[in-house]
Amino acid sequence: MKKILILLLAAVVVLAGVLLFNTLSFHSKQLKAQAVPLYPTDDAVVQRLSRAIQFQTVSYQDSGKMDTSAFNGLHRFLKTSFPLVDSLLTLEKINTYSLLYKWQGSNPALKPILLMAHQDVVPVDPLTLPGWAHPPFAGVVKDGFIFGRGALDIKSGITSQLEAVEFLLKQNFKPARTVYLAYGHDEEIGGRQGALQIANHLEQQHVELEYVLDEGGSIISGIVPGVEKPVAIIGIAEKGYVSLELSVEEEGGHSSMPPKQSAIGILSAAITKLETHPFPTQMDGAGSVLFDYVGPEMDFGMRLVFANRWLFGPVIESQLDKKNSTRASMHTTTAATIFKSGEKENVLPIKAYAVVNFRIMPGDSVQGVIDYVKKVVNDQRITVATTNQEPDEPSGVSDLHSEAFKMVHQTTAEVFPDVLVAPYLVLGATDSKHYKNLTKNIFRFEPTRLDDADLKRIHGTDERISIESYKETISFYIQLIKNSNP
C-alpha cells in the first residue's frame, strides 16, 4: 500500500511538473512593434465612402435582377474620385463589372501582393426598413458614423484601399513590389463571375502572389473570456461549403389510413439523426490556433488550461460548446435549412425533401461529408444528393511562420498598438477562396473595430461604420503597403 501511495505521489508530482513547464513555456506570440501615428485624412474620405454606399450594387440569387447601371455608376465615381489611381495604375475590367488595378513595382524579383474587397452588397429586406435609423442606401453621415448597406460589408474596403494608394501616390511613393487591387462584383452569391474570373486571368498571366488579403476577421472586443484587450482576428483558413438534398418517396394516400411512418416521418427521423450525431470536434485544427495566440495573454490559471489542452481539452470543449460561434469553429457543422412536403391536411404526401447545409472544416472534404451523412442516416429509403449550389472544398491553412503573415501581423501591431493579434478559422466563405492557385498565403482580415452590436449589423439592420475606425482602416492599408515593400 505504501508503494502505491509513493507511486501515486510521484505521478502527481510529475504531472504538476509537466503542467507547470508547459505553462511557463507558453510564451507570447505578439510581435514587438513601434506604434505609428495615424496618417492624416480629412472629411473628404468620409464623403467618398458615403457616396459609394449610394450606388445600389445589390447581388440577387437571380442574376437577371442585377442593376448594371449601379455598377457602372460606381465605376465612374471611383474614376473621378481617385484621379491619381486612375491615371497612374492600370485598370482592367474583368467580365465587364469586376475591377483589377495594377500598381507596377520596380523590382520584378519580388512577388506581388493583392488586396481585395467586393463591390456588391446583399439586399435589404423591406420588412426591416423601420429598424434602420437612416435609409439603407442614403449614405448618411451622423453622430460619428457612416450609415448604409456596404458600410461594413464591404464598400469601406474598396474606398479605404483606394484612399491609401491615392495618399501614397501623392507622396510620390513608388513600390518595389507590384500591388494589385481586386474588386469582384458577385461575392455575395459565390464570386464565380467576378473573383474567380480575376484569379483565372492572373493565373493565365503566370502571376504568383506573395500574399492575398481579403475580408474575414476584424478587431473585436470580448471575443475570448479572460482577454480584456481587443483582438484582431486574422483568418488563415476558411470552411468549405456543401448543401445536400435528402428526399424520400412513399405511396401517399388518405390520412385516415396512415402507415406507421409517413414520408415526413422518415425524413424527420433522418434530420434528427444528423442533429444528434454531429461531426467530431477538432481541438487541434485550424480553429484552435487562436488559443495559441491569446492563451499566453491570459492570467496564470487560464494560461495553464490553454497550455495543456492535451489534458483540459474536454473542459475547453464544454465551454466552447455554449456559444454557436465558438462551437462552429471546432467542427464541421450541420444545419437543416429547408424542409418541404405535403399540400393538404388530409392527404399523405408522396414526397418529402429537406436541404441540409454543411460548413466543412479544413481536413474534412465534400465527399467525406456525403459519406458521413449516408452512414449516420443509414436508411435506404432516403436519397442523398448535392443541390444545384456548387460545393466548395475547405481552404488550405496559411503559414503563420511566413514573411507574409509577419507583414500583416506587424502592420496590425503598429497601427493598433492596443490590440492582440490572433489567427482564426473563417466560418463563412470569401472571394479569397478563388485565389488558391496563386499563393499559399491567403489572409482574411478587414482592419475595422467592431463590437457585438456591429457584428449583427453585417448583412443585418442599420449597418454602419464609425468614422474613427474607418480612418484607422485607411492608415492600416497605407502602412501595410509600405511594410510590404522593402
C-alpha positions as CSV (number, residue, x, y, z in Angstrom):
1,M,0.0,0.0,0.0
2,K,2.8,2.3,0.9
3,K,4.5,1.7,-2.5
4,I,1.2,2.5,-4.3
5,L,0.9,5.8,-2.4
6,I,4.5,6.7,-3.2
7,L,3.9,5.9,-6.9
8,L,0.7,8.0,-6.9
9,L,2.5,10.9,-5.2
10,A,5.3,10.6,-7.8
11,A,2.8,10.6,-10.6
12,V,1.1,13.7,-9.2
13,V,4.5,15.5,-8.9
14,V,5.4,14.6,-12.5
15,L,2.0,15.7,-13.7
16,A,2.3,19.0,-11.8
17,G,5.8,19.5,-13.2
18,V,4.6,18.9,-16.8
19,L,1.7,21.3,-16.4
20,L,3.9,24.0,-14.9
21,F,6.6,23.5,-17.5
22,N,4.1,23.8,-20.4
23,T,2.5,26.9,-18.8
24,L,5.8,28.7,-18.3
25,S,6.8,27.8,-21.8
26,F,3.6,29.2,-23.2
27,H,5.2,32.4,-24.4
28,S,3.5,35.4,-26.1
29,K,3.4,35.3,-29.9
30,Q,2.7,39.0,-30.2
31,L,5.3,40.9,-32.3
32,K,7.0,43.9,-30.7
33,A,6.3,46.8,-32.9
34,Q,6.7,50.6,-32.6
35,A,3.3,52.3,-32.8
36,V,2.9,54.6,-35.8
37,P,0.7,57.7,-35.8
38,L,-2.4,57.7,-38.0
39,Y,-1.9,59.2,-41.4
40,P,-3.7,62.5,-41.9
41,T,-7.1,62.3,-43.5
42,D,-9.8,64.9,-44.0
43,D,-13.6,64.8,-44.1
44,A,-13.5,64.2,-47.8
45,V,-12.6,60.5,-47.2
46,V,-15.9,60.1,-45.3
47,Q,-17.9,61.7,-48.0
48,R,-16.4,59.5,-50.7
49,L,-17.4,56.3,-48.7
50,S,-20.9,57.9,-48.2
51,R,-21.2,58.4,-52.0
52,A,-20.0,54.8,-52.8
53,I,-22.7,53.4,-50.5
54,Q,-25.4,55.2,-52.5
55,F,-24.8,53.0,-55.5
56,Q,-27.2,50.1,-55.1
57,T,-24.9,47.4,-56.3
58,V,-27.0,44.5,-55.0
59,S,-26.4,40.9,-55.7
60,Y,-29.5,38.7,-56.0
61,Q,-29.7,35.0,-56.3
62,D,-31.4,35.6,-59.7
63,S,-28.5,37.3,-61.6
64,G,-31.1,38.6,-64.0
65,K,-32.1,41.2,-61.4
66,M,-28.6,42.8,-61.4
67,D,-28.8,46.6,-61.8
68,T,-25.9,47.1,-64.2
69,S,-26.3,50.9,-64.1
70,A,-25.5,50.9,-60.4
71,F,-22.2,49.1,-61.0
72,N,-21.3,51.3,-64.0
73,G,-22.1,54.4,-61.8
74,L,-19.8,53.2,-59.1
75,H,-17.0,52.7,-61.6
76,R,-17.4,56.2,-62.9
77,F,-17.4,57.5,-59.3
78,L,-14.2,55.7,-58.5
79,K,-12.5,57.0,-61.6
80,T,-13.3,60.6,-60.8
81,S,-12.7,60.3,-57.0
82,F,-9.3,58.8,-57.2
83,P,-7.6,60.7,-60.1
84,L,-4.0,59.5,-59.4
85,V,-5.1,55.9,-59.1
86,D,-7.0,56.4,-62.4
87,S,-4.0,57.9,-64.2
88,L,-1.1,56.0,-62.7
89,L,-2.4,52.5,-62.2
90,T,-3.6,50.1,-64.9
91,L,-7.2,49.1,-64.7
92,E,-8.7,46.0,-66.4
93,K,-12.4,45.3,-66.3
94,I,-12.8,41.5,-65.9
95,N,-16.1,40.0,-67.1
96,T,-17.4,43.6,-67.6
97,Y,-18.1,44.5,-64.0
98,S,-15.2,43.3,-61.9
99,L,-12.2,45.6,-61.4
100,L,-8.5,44.7,-61.3
101,Y,-6.0,47.6,-60.7
102,K,-2.3,47.1,-61.1
103,W,0.3,49.3,-59.5
104,Q,3.6,48.2,-61.1
105,G,6.5,47.7,-58.8
106,S,10.1,48.4,-59.7
107,N,11.6,45.0,-58.7
108,P,10.2,42.1,-60.8
109,A,12.0,39.7,-58.5
110,L,9.5,40.4,-55.7
111,K,6.2,38.7,-55.8
112,P,3.2,41.0,-56.0
113,I,0.6,41.4,-53.2
114,L,-3.1,41.5,-53.8
115,L,-5.6,43.4,-51.7
116,M,-9.3,42.5,-52.1
117,A,-12.8,43.7,-51.4
118,H,-16.1,43.4,-53.3
119,Q,-18.5,45.8,-54.9
120,D,-21.7,44.0,-54.3
121,V,-23.9,44.1,-51.2
122,V,-26.8,41.9,-50.0
123,P,-30.4,43.1,-50.5
124,V,-32.3,44.9,-47.8
125,D,-35.4,43.1,-46.6
126,P,-38.3,45.6,-46.8
127,L,-39.6,44.4,-43.5
128,T,-36.5,45.7,-41.8
129,L,-36.8,49.2,-43.1
130,P,-38.4,50.6,-39.9
131,G,-35.4,49.4,-37.9
132,W,-33.0,51.5,-40.0
133,A,-32.0,54.8,-38.4
134,H,-31.5,56.2,-41.9
135,P,-32.4,54.8,-45.4
136,P,-30.0,52.0,-46.2
137,F,-28.7,53.5,-49.4
138,A,-28.6,57.1,-48.4
139,G,-25.0,57.0,-47.0
140,V,-26.0,59.3,-44.1
141,V,-23.1,60.7,-42.0
142,K,-24.2,61.4,-38.5
143,D,-23.1,61.1,-34.9
144,G,-19.7,59.8,-35.8
145,F,-20.9,57.1,-38.1
146,I,-21.4,56.4,-41.8
147,F,-24.6,54.6,-42.3
148,G,-25.8,52.3,-45.1
149,R,-25.6,48.9,-46.7
150,G,-22.0,48.2,-47.5
151,A,-20.5,50.4,-44.8
152,L,-19.1,47.3,-43.2
153,D,-19.5,44.7,-46.0
154,I,-17.6,46.0,-47.8
155,K,-17.6,49.2,-49.7
156,S,-15.4,50.6,-46.9
157,G,-12.8,48.0,-48.0
158,I,-12.7,49.3,-51.6
159,T,-12.6,53.0,-50.7
160,S,-10.1,52.6,-47.9
161,Q,-7.7,50.7,-50.1
162,L,-8.0,53.3,-52.9
163,E,-7.6,56.1,-50.4
164,A,-4.4,54.5,-49.2
165,V,-3.0,54.2,-52.7
166,E,-4.1,57.7,-53.6
167,F,-2.3,59.0,-50.5
168,L,0.9,57.2,-51.3
169,L,0.8,58.4,-54.9
170,K,0.6,62.0,-53.6
171,Q,3.7,61.3,-51.5
172,N,5.5,60.1,-54.7
173,F,5.8,56.6,-53.1
174,K,7.0,54.1,-55.6
175,P,6.5,50.4,-54.7
176,A,9.3,47.9,-55.3
177,R,6.7,45.2,-55.2
178,T,3.7,45.2,-57.6
179,V,0.4,45.8,-55.9
180,Y,-2.9,44.5,-57.2
181,L,-6.3,45.7,-56.1
182,A,-9.1,43.3,-57.0
183,Y,-12.8,44.1,-56.6
184,G,-15.3,41.4,-57.7
185,H,-18.9,42.1,-58.4
186,D,-20.7,39.0,-57.1
187,E,-19.1,37.8,-53.9
188,E,-22.4,37.6,-52.1
189,I,-23.6,34.9,-54.5
190,G,-20.3,33.0,-54.7
191,G,-17.9,35.1,-56.7
192,R,-17.8,32.8,-59.7
193,Q,-18.4,35.6,-62.3
194,G,-16.1,38.1,-60.5
195,A,-13.3,37.0,-58.3
196,L,-12.9,33.6,-60.0
197,Q,-12.5,35.3,-63.3
198,I,-10.0,37.7,-62.0
199,A,-8.0,34.8,-60.5
200,N,-8.2,32.9,-63.7
201,H,-6.9,36.0,-65.6
202,L,-3.9,36.4,-63.3
203,E,-3.2,32.7,-63.5
204,Q,-3.1,32.8,-67.3
205,Q,-0.5,35.6,-66.9
206,H,1.5,33.3,-64.7
207,V,1.3,35.6,-61.7
208,E,2.5,34.2,-58.4
209,L,1.5,36.3,-55.4
210,E,3.3,36.9,-52.1
211,Y,0.0,37.1,-50.3
212,V,-3.7,37.9,-50.7
213,L,-5.6,39.9,-48.1
214,D,-9.3,39.8,-48.2
215,E,-12.2,40.4,-45.8
216,G,-12.8,38.0,-42.9
217,G,-11.9,38.8,-39.4
218,S,-12.0,42.2,-37.7
219,I,-10.9,43.8,-34.4
220,I,-13.4,42.6,-31.8
221,S,-13.7,43.1,-28.1
222,G,-14.9,40.3,-25.8
223,I,-14.1,37.5,-28.2
224,V,-12.4,35.3,-25.6
225,P,-13.2,35.2,-21.9
226,G,-10.3,36.2,-19.8
227,V,-8.8,38.5,-22.5
228,E,-9.6,42.2,-21.9
229,K,-7.8,43.7,-24.9
230,P,-9.5,43.8,-28.3
231,V,-8.3,41.0,-30.6
232,A,-7.5,41.4,-34.3
233,I,-8.6,38.0,-35.6
234,I,-6.9,37.2,-38.9
235,G,-8.3,34.4,-40.9
236,I,-5.7,31.8,-42.0
237,A,-8.3,29.4,-43.5
238,E,-11.9,29.2,-44.2
239,K,-14.5,26.4,-44.1
240,G,-15.8,24.6,-47.2
241,Y,-19.5,24.5,-48.2
242,V,-21.9,21.9,-49.4
243,S,-25.7,21.6,-49.3
244,L,-27.2,18.2,-49.6
245,E,-30.8,17.3,-50.5
246,L,-32.3,14.4,-48.6
247,S,-35.5,13.1,-50.2
248,V,-37.9,10.2,-49.7
249,E,-40.9,8.9,-51.8
250,E,-43.7,6.9,-50.3
251,E,-47.1,5.8,-51.6
252,G,-49.2,8.6,-50.2
253,G,-53.0,8.2,-49.8
254,H,-55.7,9.2,-47.4
255,S,-54.7,10.4,-44.0
256,S,-57.4,8.3,-42.4
257,M,-55.3,5.2,-43.1
258,P,-51.8,6.2,-42.4
259,P,-48.7,3.9,-42.5
260,K,-46.6,3.5,-39.4
261,Q,-44.2,6.1,-40.7
262,S,-45.0,8.7,-43.4
263,A,-42.6,10.3,-45.8
264,I,-42.4,13.3,-43.4
265,G,-41.8,11.0,-40.5
266,I,-39.0,9.1,-42.3
267,L,-37.2,12.3,-43.3
268,S,-37.7,13.9,-39.9
269,A,-36.1,10.9,-38.3
270,A,-33.1,11.3,-40.6
271,I,-32.7,15.0,-39.8
272,T,-32.9,14.2,-36.1
273,K,-30.1,11.6,-36.5
274,L,-27.9,14.2,-38.2
275,E,-28.5,16.8,-35.5
276,T,-27.9,14.3,-32.7
277,H,-24.7,12.9,-34.2
278,P,-22.6,16.0,-35.0
279,F,-19.2,15.7,-36.7
280,P,-16.3,15.1,-34.3
281,T,-14.7,18.1,-32.6
282,Q,-11.2,19.1,-33.8
283,M,-9.3,20.6,-30.8
284,D,-6.0,20.6,-32.7
285,G,-7.2,22.0,-36.0
286,A,-7.2,25.5,-37.7
287,G,-9.9,26.7,-35.3
288,S,-7.8,26.1,-32.2
289,V,-4.7,28.1,-33.3
290,L,-6.4,31.2,-31.9
291,F,-5.7,29.9,-28.4
292,D,-2.0,29.7,-29.1
293,Y,-2.0,33.4,-29.6
294,V,-4.5,34.6,-26.9
295,G,-3.7,32.0,-24.3
296,P,-0.3,33.4,-23.3
297,E,-2.0,36.8,-22.7
298,M,-4.4,35.4,-20.0
299,D,-3.9,35.1,-16.3
300,F,-2.0,32.2,-14.9
301,G,-5.0,29.9,-14.3
302,M,-6.3,30.3,-17.9
303,R,-2.8,30.0,-19.3
304,L,-2.3,26.7,-17.5
305,V,-5.6,25.4,-19.1
306,F,-4.8,26.5,-22.7
307,A,-1.1,25.5,-22.4
308,N,-2.2,22.0,-21.6
309,R,-5.1,21.3,-24.0
310,W,-4.0,17.7,-24.1
311,L,-5.4,17.4,-20.6
312,F,-8.0,20.1,-20.4
313,G,-9.5,19.6,-23.9
314,P,-12.9,18.3,-22.6
315,V,-13.2,21.3,-20.3
316,I,-12.4,23.8,-23.1
317,E,-14.7,22.0,-25.4
318,S,-17.6,22.2,-22.9
319,Q,-17.1,26.0,-22.7
320,L,-16.8,26.4,-26.5
321,D,-20.0,24.4,-26.9
322,K,-22.0,27.1,-25.1
323,K,-21.9,29.5,-28.0
324,N,-22.8,28.8,-31.6
325,S,-19.9,30.8,-32.9
326,T,-17.2,29.1,-30.9
327,R,-18.8,25.7,-31.3
328,A,-18.8,26.1,-35.1
329,S,-15.0,26.8,-35.1
330,M,-14.3,23.4,-33.8
331,H,-16.1,21.0,-36.2
332,T,-17.9,20.6,-39.5
333,T,-21.4,22.0,-38.8
334,T,-24.8,20.6,-39.8
335,A,-27.7,23.0,-40.4
336,A,-31.1,21.8,-41.7
337,T,-32.4,24.9,-43.7
338,I,-35.2,23.7,-45.9
339,F,-38.0,21.2,-45.3
340,K,-40.9,20.8,-47.7
341,S,-43.7,18.2,-48.0
342,G,-47.4,18.0,-48.2
343,E,-50.2,20.0,-49.8
344,K,-53.4,19.2,-47.9
345,E,-54.1,18.3,-44.3
346,N,-55.9,15.0,-45.1
347,V,-53.6,13.8,-47.8
348,L,-50.5,11.8,-47.1
349,P,-47.6,13.3,-49.1
350,I,-45.9,11.2,-51.7
351,K,-42.6,13.0,-51.4
352,A,-40.7,14.9,-48.7
353,Y,-37.4,16.6,-49.1
354,A,-35.0,18.7,-47.0
355,V,-31.8,20.7,-47.6
356,V,-29.1,20.4,-45.1
357,N,-26.1,22.8,-45.2
358,F,-22.7,21.8,-44.0
359,R,-19.7,24.1,-43.4
360,I,-16.7,21.9,-43.7
361,M,-13.5,22.1,-41.5
362,P,-10.1,22.0,-43.1
363,G,-9.1,18.4,-43.1
364,D,-12.6,17.2,-44.0
365,S,-14.0,17.2,-47.6
366,V,-17.2,17.4,-49.5
367,Q,-17.1,13.6,-50.2
368,G,-16.3,13.0,-46.6
369,V,-19.5,14.9,-45.6
370,I,-21.6,12.9,-48.1
371,D,-20.2,9.6,-46.8
372,Y,-20.8,10.7,-43.2
373,V,-24.4,11.7,-43.9
374,K,-25.2,8.3,-45.5
375,K,-23.6,6.5,-42.6
376,V,-25.5,8.4,-39.9
377,V,-28.9,8.3,-41.7
378,N,-28.5,4.6,-42.6
379,D,-31.8,4.4,-44.3
380,Q,-32.1,3.0,-47.9
381,R,-35.4,4.8,-48.4
382,I,-33.6,8.2,-48.3
383,T,-31.8,9.6,-51.3
384,V,-28.8,11.9,-50.7
385,A,-27.6,14.2,-53.4
386,T,-25.9,17.6,-53.8
387,T,-28.0,20.6,-54.7
388,N,-27.6,22.9,-57.6
389,Q,-25.3,25.1,-55.5
390,E,-21.8,24.2,-56.4
391,P,-19.9,23.0,-53.3
392,D,-16.5,24.4,-52.2
393,E,-13.8,22.3,-50.5
394,P,-12.3,23.8,-47.4
395,S,-9.3,26.0,-47.9
396,G,-5.7,25.3,-47.1
397,V,-4.2,26.7,-43.9
398,S,-1.8,29.7,-44.5
399,D,1.6,29.6,-43.0
400,L,1.9,31.5,-39.7
401,H,5.7,31.4,-40.0
402,S,5.8,33.1,-43.4
403,E,7.1,36.6,-44.1
404,A,3.7,37.4,-45.5
405,F,1.9,36.7,-42.2
406,K,4.6,38.7,-40.4
407,M,3.9,41.7,-42.6
408,V,0.2,41.6,-41.8
409,H,0.9,40.9,-38.1
410,Q,3.5,43.7,-37.8
411,T,1.3,46.3,-39.5
412,T,-1.7,45.5,-37.2
413,A,0.6,45.9,-34.2
414,E,1.9,49.2,-35.5
415,V,-1.5,50.8,-36.4
416,F,-3.4,49.2,-33.5
417,P,-1.0,49.1,-30.6
418,D,-3.8,48.4,-28.1
419,V,-4.9,45.1,-29.7
420,L,-3.7,41.5,-29.7
421,V,-3.3,39.6,-33.0
422,A,-4.7,36.1,-33.3
423,P,-5.2,33.8,-36.3
424,Y,-8.6,32.1,-36.6
425,L,-10.8,30.0,-38.9
426,V,-13.3,31.9,-41.0
427,L,-16.7,30.2,-40.7
428,G,-18.2,31.7,-43.8
429,A,-16.9,32.0,-47.4
430,T,-15.0,34.8,-49.0
431,D,-13.8,35.6,-52.5
432,S,-10.3,34.7,-51.5
433,K,-11.0,31.0,-52.0
434,H,-10.7,31.6,-55.7
435,Y,-7.0,32.6,-55.4
436,K,-5.7,29.3,-54.0
437,N,-3.7,28.6,-57.2
438,L,-1.9,31.9,-57.0
439,T,-0.4,31.8,-53.4
440,K,-0.3,29.7,-50.3
441,N,-0.5,32.8,-48.2
442,I,-4.2,33.9,-48.0
443,F,-5.3,36.1,-45.1
444,R,-8.8,37.3,-44.3
445,F,-8.9,40.5,-42.2
446,E,-10.7,43.8,-42.5
447,P,-9.0,46.1,-40.1
448,T,-12.1,47.6,-38.6
449,R,-13.1,47.8,-34.9
450,L,-16.4,46.1,-34.2
451,D,-18.4,45.3,-31.1
452,D,-21.2,42.7,-30.6
453,A,-23.8,45.1,-31.9
454,D,-21.8,45.8,-35.0
455,L,-21.4,42.1,-35.8
456,K,-25.2,41.9,-36.0
457,R,-25.3,44.8,-38.5
458,I,-23.3,42.9,-41.1
459,H,-26.0,41.6,-43.6
460,G,-28.4,43.0,-41.0
461,T,-30.3,46.1,-40.0
462,D,-28.8,49.6,-39.6
463,E,-25.3,48.8,-41.0
464,R,-22.8,51.4,-40.2
465,I,-19.1,52.1,-39.6
466,S,-17.5,54.6,-37.2
467,I,-15.6,57.4,-38.8
468,E,-12.7,57.0,-36.4
469,S,-12.5,53.3,-37.2
470,Y,-12.7,54.0,-41.0
471,K,-9.8,56.4,-40.8
472,E,-7.8,53.8,-38.9
473,T,-8.5,51.3,-41.7
474,I,-7.0,53.7,-44.3
475,S,-3.9,54.1,-42.2
476,F,-3.6,50.3,-42.0
477,Y,-3.5,49.9,-45.7
478,I,-1.0,52.7,-46.1
479,Q,1.3,51.1,-43.6
480,L,0.8,47.6,-45.0
481,I,1.8,48.6,-48.5
482,K,4.9,50.3,-47.0
483,N,5.8,47.3,-44.9
484,S,5.4,45.0,-47.9
485,N,7.9,47.0,-49.9
486,P,11.5,46.5,-48.6
